[in-house]
């Protein structure tokens, strides 16, 4: 049953989405730490910049590797929809980062390092659902 799911289109998309997500998380996590530790940016600013960089990479990989994007769709509109949902993910990510660091900074001043993977996991679920619904062409269009 698991093997059949992994060979299904949805299973393949989830695997590809996970691989792209892991790569983008690595980019985002390293950028966050770099902006915070090297450039001494506030956590939310560093997180926002890292998120934007990661979202750009994620967009390119999502439309070329993960989802069967509608080739006839208006690319500008598709980009705006993608980044509209990315802004929602960024807001969710920053809320989790802010609440998490507010709670944990009294124990460790670099608590953002622990909070970031949790925030990213929540946003990953949001991202898959929104991209699946709005980027991929519908069955009847294929």
BAVEXVEX-344234 format. One line per 3 residues: number of its first residue (from 1); their letters; for each residue x, y, z of N, C-alpha, C. Coordinates in pm, whole numbers. Atoms other than C-alpha are relative to their C-alpha. Layout:
% BAVEXVEX-344234
NUM = A = X/Y/Z/X/Y/Z/X/Y/Z ~ ...;
This chain:
% BAVEXVEX-344234
1 = XXX = 82/-119/0/0/0/0/87/127/0 ~ -91/-115/-4/278/245/89/77/10/-131 ~ -74/2/126/473/139/-217/-86/54/-115;
4 = XXX = 91/-48/104/169/201/-437/-20/152/11 ~ 15/-144/-20/121/546/-283/123/75/-49 ~ -124/-67/40/487/637/-336/19/3/-152;
7 = XXX = -9/2/146/454/542/-704/-111/83/-66 ~ 110/-80/55/135/746/-746/49/142/-30 ~ -35/-138/33/141/1098/-886/10/85/126;
10 = XXX = -4/-77/-124/57/1247/-546/122/-38/84 ~ -118/45/-74/325/1034/-377/128/56/-57 ~ -119/-56/66/583/1145/-633/11/150/25;
13 = XXX = -2/-143/-28/482/1507/-585/45/29/142 ~ -38/-21/-140/515/1478/-209/150/-24/18 ~ -144/26/-9/862/1324/-246/81/114/-61;
16 = XXX = -70/-112/65/973/1595/-490/-14/127/83 ~ 24/-118/-82/814/1864/-275/89/-4/125 ~ -86/16/-117/1002/1726/26/146/29/-32;
19 = XXX = -139/-23/40/1335/1728/-161/25/149/-26 ~ -13/-144/27/1282/2083/-286/-11/77/131 ~ 17/-65/-129/1162/2185/59/124/-11/87;
22 = XXX = -122/18/-80/1471/2039/225/110/93/-51 ~ -101/-89/59/1700/2225/-16/-30/146/36 ~ 37/-139/-29/1509/2550/32/10/31/149;
25 = XXX = -17/-20/-144/1503/2503/409/148/22/32 ~ -144/-15/-24/1882/2461/405/46/140/-41 ~ -36/-134/48/1921/2780/198/-51/106/99;
28 = XXX = 62/-97/-91/1682/2968/427/65/1/138 ~ -58/13/-134/1834/2837/750/141/60/4 ~ -137/-55/6/2192/2921/647/-6/152/-17;
31 = XXX = 12/-144/20/2085/3265/522/-45/70/128 ~ 47/-57/-127/1897/3333/848/116/14/99 ~ -112/-4/-94/2200/3245/1059/106/100/-46;
34 = XXX = -98/-95/54/2431/3443/830/-46/144/24 ~ 50/-137/-20/2212/3755/839/-2/39/146 ~ 10/-29/-144/2165/3727/1215/138/11/65;
37 = XXX = -129/6/-69/2518/3636/1323/108/88/-63 ~ -104/-77/69/2734/3807/1060/-38/147/-15 ~ 43/-137/26/2526/4116/986/-83/59/115;
40 = XXX = 66/-44/-123/2357/4141/1330/-138/62/-24 ~ 136/-46/28/2010/4191/1184/-94/-52/107 ~ 103/54/-89/1704/4158/1405/-55/-130/-59;
43 = XXX = 44/132/43/1558/3806/1390/-108/7/-108 ~ 110/-4/95/1240/3900/1204/47/54/-136 ~ -54/-50/128/1428/4102/938/86/-107/-67;
46 = XXX = -85/107/55/1687/3825/892/-86/-115/-51 ~ 91/107/40/1407/3568/875/-73/36/-129 ~ 73/-45/118/1215/3772/618/89/-5/-124;
49 = XXX = -92/2/114/1518/3816/389/34/-144/-41 ~ -32/140/29/1611/3448/417/-121/-69/-65 ~ 122/58/54/1250/3351/346/-20/40/-146;
52 = XXX = 17/-49/138/1237/3566/30/97/-71/-94 ~ -98/71/82/1557/3410/-106/-45/-144/-24 ~ 46/138/9/1426/3062/-34/-125/-11/-87;
55 = XXX = 125/3/78/1085/3144/-187/28/13/-149 ~ -35/-13/142/1247/3249/-515/50/-133/-56 ~ -51/132/42/1436/2920/-540/-115/-100/-4;
58 = XXX = 113/92/-8/1124/2732/-434/-96/19/-116 ~ 89/-27/112/914/2901/-701/53/-65/-128 ~ -61/54/122/1152/2805/-979/-8/-153/0;
61 = XXX = 3/147/-7/1177/2444/-860/-141/-56/3 ~ 138/47/-5/804/2413/-791/-62/-7/-139 ~ 62/0/133/705/2507/-1145/76/-85/-101;
64 = XXX = -78/80/96/984/2311/-1313/14/-147/40 ~ -28/135/-46/1019/1999/-1099/-117/-67/72 ~ 97/63/-90/737/1941/-850/-139/-13/-62;
67 = XXX = 138/-2/46/403/2041/-1000/-7/5/-152 ~ 26/-3/143/263/1994/-1346/-66/135/-30 ~ 52/-136/17/228/2367/-1398/-64/17/-137;
70 = XXX = 72/-27/124/-10/2490/-1662/90/85/-90 ~ -92/-69/92/216/2586/-1954/-69/116/-72 ~ 76/-104/69/-61/2801/-2103/-35/117/93;
73 = XXX = 38/-102/-97/-113/3000/-1785/86/125/-16 ~ -72/-126/-1/-11/3363/-1763/108/-8/107 ~ -112/18/-95/336/3342/-1603/3/110/105;
76 = XXX = 3/-110/-97/304/3685/-1441/-105/-23/106 ~ 108/28/-95/-27/3590/-1282/38/-117/90 ~ -42/118/-76/112/3252/-1176/103/40/107;
79 = XXX = -103/-49/-92/412/3427/-1015/-65/79/114 ~ 67/-80/-103/186/3674/-833/-81/-86/97 ~ 75/91/-86/-39/3396/-703/95/-74/93;
82 = XXX = -99/72/-79/265/3197/-588/52/89/113 ~ -56/-86/-102/414/3494/-407/-105/59/93 ~ 108/-38/-92/79/3599/-266/-12/-103/112;
85 = XXX = 4/105/-101/66/3263/-92/130/-5/81 ~ -128/-5/-72/435/3296/-3/-4/107/108 ~ 13/-105/-101/354/3620/178/-81/-53/119;
88 = XXX = 75/63/-108/92/3428/376/88/-93/82 ~ -95/88/-68/360/3169/458/101/78/82 ~ -96/-85/-71/602/3444/556/-62/58/127;
91 = XXX = 67/-54/-118/349/3600/791/-15/-108/107 ~ 12/112/-93/278/3262/949/136/-35/61 ~ -135/31/-45/653/3192/972/48/104/102;
94 = XXX = -47/-105/-91/728/3529/1134/-78/1/132 ~ 78/7/-125/444/3491/1386/55/-112/88 ~ -55/112/-77/579/3151/1492/139/34/52;
97 = XXX = -135/-40/-44/935/3288/1503/-7/99/116 ~ 11/-101/-105/830/3587/1713/-48/-62/131 ~ 53/62/-122/623/3385/1959/101/-98/61;
100 = XXX = -98/97/-49/886/3111/1982/121/65/64 ~ -117/-67/-58/1176/3347/2041/-37/79/125 ~ 44/-70/-122/974/3552/2290/-4/-97/118;
103 = XXX = 11/99/-108/916/3235/2491/136/-59/38 ~ -124/74/-26/1265/3085/2458/125/84/15 ~ -121/-83/-8/1510/3379/2440/51/17/142;
106 = XXX = -47/-13/-140/1521/3401/2819/88/-118/42 ~ -81/118/-28/1677/3053/2817/125/-7/-87 ~ -113/3/94/1903/3095/2513/-20/111/-102;
109 = XXX = 16/-117/86/1962/3414/2315/-5/-35/-149 ~ 6/43/140/1992/3217/1991/-112/-103/-22 ~ 111/95/9/1661/3036/2032/-61/-6/-140;
112 = XXX = 52/2/137/1569/3131/1676/51/-121/-77 ~ -59/118/66/1795/2843/1567/-86/-124/26 ~ 90/112/-33/1558/2601/1743/-142/21/-52;
115 = XXX = 137/-31/39/1234/2777/1651/-18/-12/-152 ~ 11/-3/146/1307/2803/1277/-45/-132/-62 ~ 48/125/61/1272/2431/1190/-148/-28/28;
118 = XXX = 141/19/-33/937/2418/1371/-89/90/-86 ~ 76/-94/81/809/2730/1193/-4/-45/-146 ~ -8/45/139/926/2592/859/-88/-122/-23;
121 = XXX = 85/118/14/747/2261/917/-147/37/-14 ~ 139/-45/8/415/2438/973/-26/65/-135 ~ 16/-70/127/464/2659/668/10/-96/-119;
124 = XXX = -13/98/108/564/2358/455/-137/-63/-32 ~ 133/58/21/218/2205/503/-90/102/-71 ~ 76/-108/63/53/2537/416/42/16/-147;
127 = XXX = -51/-17/136/277/2569/106/-45/-112/-94 ~ 37/111/88/202/2223/-31/-147/12/-38 ~ 144/-8/27/-173/2268/0/-31/115/-95;
130 = XXX = 32/-114/86/-181/2615/-154/57/-17/-140 ~ -59/18/133/54/2527/-440/-69/-110/-77 ~ 73/109/65/-125/2204/-515/-132/53/-56;
133 = XXX = 130/-51/42/-455/2391/-537/7/107/-108 ~ 0/-118/86/-343/2697/-729/105/3/-110 ~ -102/0/104/-35/2616/-938/-25/-110/-101;
136 = XXX = 16/115/88/-110/2276/-1075/-124/14/-85 ~ 120/-5/84/-341/2256/-1370/-96/-110/43 ~ 105/91/-43/-667/2082/-1305/-9/-120/-93;
139 = XXX = 11/124/78/-739/1726/-1427/-70/22/-133 ~ 74/-19/123/-992/1842/-1685/76/82/-103 ~ -79/-81/92/-734/2081/-1836/111/-79/-67;
142 = X = -112/78/51/-480/1806/-1905/-27/-62/-132;
